[in-house]
């Protein structure tokens, strides 16, 4: 799923993203606001993953 589709469907996807990455608060999800790069950064920060690992995780989840 490309970045535009993530942003366009963000309201519907917020709950599923929060289930997958349970450390995210509602405020985190509001900051991410469907932007792929923000999501990758938050995963890195919350879970201590490298950028490459976080990007692969996001791509795998949304594809």
Secondary structure, 3 states (H helix, E strand, C coil): CCHHHHHHCHHHHHHHHHHHCCCCCHHHHHHHCCCHHHHHHHHHHHHCCCHHHHHHHHHHHHC
